Amino acid sequence: MKNILTIMLITLLLWSCKTDKKDNSTVVVNETEPKEILAPISDDVLESAIIYEANIRQYSPEGSFDEFTKDIPDLKKLGVKIIWLMPVFPISETKRKATGGADSKFASDFPENEQAKYLGSYYAVSDFTKINPEFGTIEDFRELVSTAHDNGMYVILDWVPNHTGWDHTWLKTNPEYYTQNDKSEVVHPEGTDWTDVADLNYDNKSMRKEMVEDMSYWITEEGVDGFRCDVAGSVPFDFWKETIPQLRKQKDIFMLAEAWEPELLKGDLFDMAYAWDGHHLMNALAKGEKNLSDFDAYSTKIFKDYQTDDILMNFVTNHDENSWNGTIKERMGDASELMTVFSYMQKGMPLIYTGQEYDLAHRLKFFEKDSIPKTKGKTWGLLEKLAVLKTTNTALHGGKDAAAFVNLKSDNKHILDMVRKKGKQKVRFIGNFSNEVQTMKNTTSGSFKDYMTNSEVELKTGDELTFQPWEYKILTD
């Protein structure tokens, strides 16, 4: 009888250990390695967040979820808080593109033995609720999301609400979901060369309902944390007004609009939009086509057009820029490092695009398999150092309660002298935005730390400071 009671007592204790609630802050995986529970995405998170655009196809020679998942812990060193996955859905076979631009061709235009290498555009989706087998299985995808969450990162999907590929089931079951010409033929988006996709008709309420259901699936069933919405400005504004609040009722999500329109950021709609004007300005500054007076005009326009709690995404590259307009080096030349740093110094959230961290020096193919280098070099070290500053210094907060920006107005029109500050912390950025040596008179006295060299700097008012072409300094208190 004693033995039976002992067994029952041990069983009861084991059962109670399994059912006791854990502390809200950690989940004990084993005795030595507690993992953080990922809290819902919040405004506080967005203040210091860095976003990473993951091109799964080109991230590795295998082009799989698994290969990317292996590197997620390493991305923490770059301060990544949000992972944006380029479309992970199956791609249509019909009208599958092989080349882009005005002379675009379909895979079917090539000899049969060559057609298989043309994988098509990620944005020609054939099913919004399935996984592209090119990348792996739904289980592989779930492991990616789980690993990201275990590492304190959020995952958002690249959503394509404006159109579908020509194999989407809606074209057979509900052709009324699509824009049609006067001959009742479904058409591709007007004014584009996107001939591999069919334009959706947002006058159709049933289509809207199914679109919301498909988006909801990924939130409620697969645990994703939001969406980057492709050509969001081409979708009727009232759709977003109806849809985003519905999605937010299911979970605290992050919404990024591939758009610039300020109205998309109002109220409870998108959290962040593209700083397209800022990106184009950085390209032009690097080429000497514009100067810092244009940056002043840009800053004034941003202040006028956007509300103080709006967030813009700052970037020196992304999938479109890299594949179609050139690498960072092609577009920005010797100014590449300065512009990369500048994207972190501005109000908003900086973006890292697949391969940027590994000094990607070629244009990634868009419709075919390609791969990035995987050797950590100069850019990895730069981004790692910027990440520490961005994520630990409140003066670089860039979210809904962003740090203040003050232009100290250098006496040299080629040198930008600016300060970001919040609370007791300040970051001063001085950069020579020209390809010639420039000097300026210092206007702020004090002892500073040169953040990039980790050296002490003593400055006095009136000191003459000299900067080499495209040289910059980051000074902290």
ROKE-645203 format. One line per field, with one value per residue (C-alpha): residue in three letters; chain; x, z, y. Coordinates in steps of 0.25 Angstrom, whole numbers, plus 5000, padded with zeros to 4 digits. Example, Ala and Ser with C-alpha at 12.3 -4.5 7.8 and 13.67 -1.06 7.14 Angstrom:
2
rest = [ALA;SER] $
kette = [A;A] $
x = [5049;5055] $
z = [5031;5029] $
y = [4982;4996] $
end
This chain:
477
rest = [MET;LYS;ASN;ILE;LEU;THR;ILE;MET;LEU;ILE;THR;LEU;LEU;LEU;TRP;SER;CYS;LYS;THR;ASP;LYS;LYS;ASP;ASN;SER;THR;VAL;VAL;VAL;ASN;GLU;THR;GLU;PRO;LYS;GLU;ILE;LEU;ALA;PRO;ILE;SER;ASP;ASP;VAL;LEU;GLU;SER;ALA;ILE;ILE;TYR;GLU;ALA;ASN;ILE;ARG;GLN;TYR;SER;PRO;GLU;GLY;SER;PHE;ASP;GLU;PHE;THR;LYS;ASP;ILE;PRO;ASP;LEU;LYS;LYS;LEU;GLY;VAL;LYS;ILE;ILE;TRP;LEU;MET;PRO;VAL;PHE;PRO;ILE;SER;GLU;THR;LYS;ARG;LYS;ALA;THR;GLY;GLY;ALA;ASP;SER;LYS;PHE;ALA;SER;ASP;PHE;PRO;GLU;ASN;GLU;GLN;ALA;LYS;TYR;LEU;GLY;SER;TYR;TYR;ALA;VAL;SER;ASP;PHE;THR;LYS;ILE;ASN;PRO;GLU;PHE;GLY;THR;ILE;GLU;ASP;PHE;ARG;GLU;LEU;VAL;SER;THR;ALA;HIS;ASP;ASN;GLY;MET;TYR;VAL;ILE;LEU;ASP;TRP;VAL;PRO;ASN;HIS;THR;GLY;TRP;ASP;HIS;THR;TRP;LEU;LYS;THR;ASN;PRO;GLU;TYR;TYR;THR;GLN;ASN;ASP;LYS;SER;GLU;VAL;VAL;HIS;PRO;GLU;GLY;THR;ASP;TRP;THR;ASP;VAL;ALA;ASP;LEU;ASN;TYR;ASP;ASN;LYS;SER;MET;ARG;LYS;GLU;MET;VAL;GLU;ASP;MET;SER;TYR;TRP;ILE;THR;GLU;GLU;GLY;VAL;ASP;GLY;PHE;ARG;CYS;ASP;VAL;ALA;GLY;SER;VAL;PRO;PHE;ASP;PHE;TRP;LYS;GLU;THR;ILE;PRO;GLN;LEU;ARG;LYS;GLN;LYS;ASP;ILE;PHE;MET;LEU;ALA;GLU;ALA;TRP;GLU;PRO;GLU;LEU;LEU;LYS;GLY;ASP;LEU;PHE;ASP;MET;ALA;TYR;ALA;TRP;ASP;GLY;HIS;HIS;LEU;MET;ASN;ALA;LEU;ALA;LYS;GLY;GLU;LYS;ASN;LEU;SER;ASP;PHE;ASP;ALA;TYR;SER;THR;LYS;ILE;PHE;LYS;ASP;TYR;GLN;THR;ASP;ASP;ILE;LEU;MET;ASN;PHE;VAL;THR;ASN;HIS;ASP;GLU;ASN;SER;TRP;ASN;GLY;THR;ILE;LYS;GLU;ARG;MET;GLY;ASP;ALA;SER;GLU;LEU;MET;THR;VAL;PHE;SER;TYR;MET;GLN;LYS;GLY;MET;PRO;LEU;ILE;TYR;THR;GLY;GLN;GLU;TYR;ASP;LEU;ALA;HIS;ARG;LEU;LYS;PHE;PHE;GLU;LYS;ASP;SER;ILE;PRO;LYS;THR;LYS;GLY;LYS;THR;TRP;GLY;LEU;LEU;GLU;LYS;LEU;ALA;VAL;LEU;LYS;THR;THR;ASN;THR;ALA;LEU;HIS;GLY;GLY;LYS;ASP;ALA;ALA;ALA;PHE;VAL;ASN;LEU;LYS;SER;ASP;ASN;LYS;HIS;ILE;LEU;ASP;MET;VAL;ARG;LYS;LYS;GLY;LYS;GLN;LYS;VAL;ARG;PHE;ILE;GLY;ASN;PHE;SER;ASN;GLU;VAL;GLN;THR;MET;LYS;ASN;THR;THR;SER;GLY;SER;PHE;LYS;ASP;TYR;MET;THR;ASN;SER;GLU;VAL;GLU;LEU;LYS;THR;GLY;ASP;GLU;LEU;THR;PHE;GLN;PRO;TRP;GLU;TYR;LYS;ILE;LEU;THR;ASP] $
kette = [A;A;A;A;A;A;A;A;A;A;A;A;A;A;A;A;A;A;A;A;A;A;A;A;A;A;A;A;A;A;A;A;A;A;A;A;A;A;A;A;A;A;A;A;A;A;A;A;A;A;A;A;A;A;A;A;A;A;A;A;A;A;A;A;A;A;A;A;A;A;A;A;A;A;A;A;A;A;A;A;A;A;A;A;A;A;A;A;A;A;A;A;A;A;A;A;A;A;A;A;A;A;A;A;A;A;A;A;A;A;A;A;A;A;A;A;A;A;A;A;A;A;A;A;A;A;A;A;A;A;A;A;A;A;A;A;A;A;A;A;A;A;A;A;A;A;A;A;A;A;A;A;A;A;A;A;A;A;A;A;A;A;A;A;A;A;A;A;A;A;A;A;A;A;A;A;A;A;A;A;A;A;A;A;A;A;A;A;A;A;A;A;A;A;A;A;A;A;A;A;A;A;A;A;A;A;A;A;A;A;A;A;A;A;A;A;A;A;A;A;A;A;A;A;A;A;A;A;A;A;A;A;A;A;A;A;A;A;A;A;A;A;A;A;A;A;A;A;A;A;A;A;A;A;A;A;A;A;A;A;A;A;A;A;A;A;A;A;A;A;A;A;A;A;A;A;A;A;A;A;A;A;A;A;A;A;A;A;A;A;A;A;A;A;A;A;A;A;A;A;A;A;A;A;A;A;A;A;A;A;A;A;A;A;A;A;A;A;A;A;A;A;A;A;A;A;A;A;A;A;A;A;A;A;A;A;A;A;A;A;A;A;A;A;A;A;A;A;A;A;A;A;A;A;A;A;A;A;A;A;A;A;A;A;A;A;A;A;A;A;A;A;A;A;A;A;A;A;A;A;A;A;A;A;A;A;A;A;A;A;A;A;A;A;A;A;A;A;A;A;A;A;A;A;A;A;A;A;A;A;A;A;A;A;A;A;A;A;A;A;A;A;A;A;A;A;A;A;A;A;A;A;A;A;A;A;A;A;A;A;A;A;A;A;A;A;A;A;A;A;A;A;A;A;A;A;A;A;A;A;A;A;A;A;A;A;A;A;A;A;A;A;A;A;A;A;A] $
x = [5000;5012;5018;5004;5003;5017;5015;5002;5009;5020;5010;5002;5015;5019;5006;5005;5019;5014;5002;5007;5007;5021;5026;5021;5035;5041;5039;5049;5054;5064;5071;5081;5074;5062;5055;5047;5033;5030;5021;5011;5017;5016;5019;5032;5037;5036;5044;5057;5053;5061;5054;5060;5055;5057;5058;5057;5059;5073;5077;5085;5088;5077;5067;5059;5053;5062;5075;5069;5064;5078;5083;5072;5079;5091;5081;5080;5094;5089;5078;5067;5053;5044;5046;5039;5038;5036;5024;5024;5012;5012;5015;5006;5011;5002;5009;5021;5031;5045;5049;5044;5043;5037;5043;5038;5036;5029;5036;5028;5035;5048;5052;5045;5058;5061;5047;5049;5060;5050;5043;5034;5031;5028;5017;5009;5002;4993;4988;4988;4987;4998;5013;5022;5028;5041;5044;5040;5027;5017;5025;5037;5030;5025;5039;5044;5033;5035;5050;5048;5039;5048;5059;5050;5047;5033;5030;5022;5017;5018;5004;4999;4985;4985;4985;4987;4995;4987;4986;4978;4965;4957;4959;4951;4941;4939;4944;4935;4946;4955;4955;4950;4950;4938;4940;4938;4953;4961;4972;4986;4987;4986;4998;5008;5016;5011;5006;5008;4997;4982;4976;4966;4953;4951;4936;4933;4929;4931;4945;4948;4942;4951;4963;4961;4959;4972;4979;4973;4977;4992;4989;4980;4986;5000;5004;5009;5011;5006;5008;5016;5005;5010;5006;4996;4993;4987;4976;4964;4966;4953;4957;4969;4959;4950;4961;4972;4963;4957;4971;4976;4964;4970;4985;4994;5000;5010;5005;5015;5010;5018;5013;5016;5002;5001;4986;4990;4996;4985;4977;4978;4983;4997;5008;5019;5020;5032;5041;5042;5045;5056;5062;5062;5068;5080;5083;5083;5092;5102;5102;5104;5090;5085;5090;5087;5077;5069;5070;5065;5053;5050;5050;5041;5031;5032;5028;5017;5011;5012;5007;5017;5014;5016;5027;5035;5044;5058;5066;5078;5073;5062;5058;5053;5065;5075;5069;5065;5072;5086;5094;5097;5110;5105;5095;5103;5118;5127;5116;5110;5115;5111;5097;5095;5099;5090;5078;5080;5082;5068;5055;5048;5052;5064;5063;5074;5071;5076;5091;5093;5100;5109;5114;5105;5111;5103;5088;5080;5072;5058;5051;5062;5071;5082;5089;5096;5110;5111;5124;5124;5132;5132;5117;5114;5123;5117;5102;5106;5111;5100;5090;5096;5094;5080;5075;5081;5081;5068;5073;5071;5057;5049;5035;5022;5030;5042;5054;5055;5063;5071;5079;5091;5092;5107;5114;5118;5107;5112;5113;5101;5102;5090;5086;5076;5072;5062;5062;5076;5082;5088;5094;5101;5104;5113;5115;5122;5112;5121;5133;5143;5150;5141;5143;5134;5134;5129;5117;5116;5126;5128;5134;5129;5131;5134;5125;5131;5146;5142;5151;5149;5147;5149;5142;5142;5133;5140;5149;5151;5147;5152;5145;5150;5140;5128;5134;5125;5125;5115;5117;5111;5111] $
z = [5000;5003;4990;4983;4991;4988;4973;4973;4980;4970;4959;4965;4967;4953;4947;4956;4950;4936;4938;4947;4940;4936;4938;4927;4923;4920;4916;4921;4910;4918;4931;4925;4913;4916;4904;4904;4901;4889;4894;4884;4875;4881;4879;4888;4879;4867;4873;4871;4861;4849;4837;4829;4815;4813;4798;4801;4787;4786;4800;4799;4787;4792;4793;4804;4817;4825;4820;4824;4837;4841;4840;4848;4861;4854;4849;4864;4863;4853;4862;4853;4860;4848;4837;4824;4815;4800;4795;4800;4791;4779;4766;4754;4742;4732;4726;4735;4733;4728;4726;4730;4725;4711;4704;4715;4711;4716;4720;4708;4698;4700;4696;4704;4710;4715;4721;4735;4739;4739;4752;4750;4759;4773;4771;4761;4772;4769;4783;4795;4805;4801;4801;4789;4788;4783;4797;4805;4812;4822;4833;4829;4828;4842;4847;4841;4849;4862;4861;4858;4870;4879;4875;4879;4864;4857;4843;4833;4819;4806;4802;4788;4788;4775;4765;4764;4755;4743;4750;4762;4764;4765;4750;4748;4759;4760;4747;4753;4763;4752;4744;4730;4717;4708;4702;4716;4716;4729;4727;4734;4742;4734;4731;4734;4727;4738;4727;4736;4746;4745;4751;4763;4763;4776;4773;4776;4790;4790;4785;4797;4807;4802;4802;4816;4820;4813;4821;4834;4831;4833;4845;4853;4847;4844;4854;4845;4851;4839;4825;4815;4805;4790;4783;4794;4788;4776;4784;4788;4801;4807;4806;4816;4825;4825;4826;4835;4847;4845;4845;4857;4865;4863;4867;4869;4855;4848;4834;4824;4811;4799;4797;4801;4802;4816;4817;4818;4831;4838;4850;4851;4837;4833;4843;4833;4818;4808;4809;4794;4792;4803;4795;4782;4789;4794;4780;4775;4786;4783;4768;4771;4764;4777;4789;4804;4801;4794;4807;4815;4805;4807;4822;4821;4812;4821;4833;4826;4819;4830;4845;4856;4859;4845;4842;4828;4824;4820;4810;4801;4794;4793;4783;4773;4774;4773;4762;4753;4756;4761;4773;4784;4778;4764;4769;4780;4777;4788;4796;4799;4813;4816;4811;4818;4831;4828;4826;4841;4846;4840;4847;4843;4842;4834;4824;4821;4808;4806;4803;4807;4820;4811;4802;4791;4778;4767;4762;4767;4756;4758;4750;4751;4762;4767;4781;4790;4796;4810;4815;4826;4822;4823;4822;4833;4843;4839;4841;4854;4860;4855;4861;4875;4874;4868;4878;4891;4889;4890;4881;4869;4873;4860;4863;4867;4878;4870;4875;4871;4859;4859;4847;4853;4839;4835;4829;4817;4808;4806;4820;4828;4843;4850;4864;4868;4883;4893;4908;4912;4900;4888;4875;4866;4851;4842;4828;4815;4804;4793;4785;4790;4803;4811;4824;4834;4846;4859;4866;4878;4889;4898;4900;4891;4887;4873;4872;4860;4865;4880;4883;4891;4884;4890;4881;4883;4876;4864;4862;4847;4844;4831;4824;4813;4801;4807;4821;4833;4848;4858;4872;4885;4899] $
y = [5000;5009;5007;5010;5023;5027;5025;5033;5044;5045;5045;5056;5064;5062;5066;5078;5082;5081;5089;5100;5114;5119;5133;5142;5146;5133;5119;5109;5100;5094;5098;5106;5113;5121;5127;5140;5140;5149;5160;5166;5176;5190;5205;5203;5192;5200;5212;5204;5193;5190;5182;5171;5168;5153;5148;5133;5129;5136;5136;5123;5113;5104;5115;5109;5113;5104;5111;5124;5119;5115;5129;5136;5136;5143;5154;5158;5164;5173;5178;5172;5172;5170;5160;5163;5151;5153;5146;5131;5127;5118;5124;5123;5115;5122;5134;5132;5143;5140;5155;5168;5182;5187;5175;5165;5150;5138;5125;5119;5128;5120;5106;5095;5090;5104;5108;5101;5111;5122;5122;5134;5146;5144;5154;5145;5138;5125;5123;5132;5121;5111;5111;5111;5097;5104;5108;5096;5091;5098;5091;5098;5111;5109;5106;5119;5127;5119;5121;5136;5137;5130;5140;5152;5155;5157;5152;5159;5154;5161;5162;5164;5170;5177;5165;5150;5141;5135;5121;5126;5118;5131;5132;5120;5120;5135;5143;5155;5157;5162;5175;5172;5180;5183;5169;5163;5159;5159;5169;5172;5184;5197;5205;5194;5183;5173;5164;5152;5156;5158;5171;5169;5177;5184;5187;5173;5171;5156;5157;5167;5157;5146;5154;5157;5143;5139;5149;5145;5131;5134;5142;5133;5119;5122;5132;5143;5157;5166;5169;5177;5181;5182;5194;5198;5211;5204;5197;5206;5213;5209;5194;5197;5205;5193;5182;5187;5189;5175;5169;5176;5170;5157;5161;5173;5173;5182;5187;5193;5200;5199;5213;5228;5233;5240;5236;5221;5224;5231;5225;5210;5207;5205;5206;5210;5214;5215;5228;5227;5242;5240;5228;5236;5248;5239;5234;5248;5253;5242;5245;5260;5263;5269;5276;5278;5289;5278;5271;5283;5284;5269;5270;5282;5274;5262;5270;5276;5264;5254;5254;5253;5238;5234;5224;5224;5213;5218;5209;5209;5197;5187;5176;5185;5195;5184;5176;5187;5200;5195;5191;5201;5203;5205;5216;5222;5219;5224;5230;5217;5216;5230;5228;5215;5222;5233;5224;5220;5234;5239;5238;5225;5210;5206;5194;5183;5175;5161;5161;5176;5171;5162;5173;5168;5174;5169;5170;5158;5151;5153;5142;5132;5125;5133;5134;5144;5144;5139;5144;5155;5167;5182;5184;5173;5180;5194;5189;5182;5195;5203;5193;5195;5210;5209;5199;5205;5220;5227;5238;5229;5226;5226;5221;5228;5235;5238;5246;5261;5265;5278;5283;5291;5298;5296;5308;5299;5295;5282;5278;5273;5275;5270;5265;5255;5255;5249;5250;5251;5245;5252;5247;5257;5253;5261;5257;5262;5260;5263;5257;5267;5271;5281;5289;5295;5303;5295;5302;5293;5291;5279;5265;5255;5240;5237;5225;5218;5219;5218;5230;5243;5256;5270;5281;5296;5306;5312;5299;5297;5282;5276;5264;5256;5253;5245;5245;5245;5245;5240;5247;5243;5249] $
end
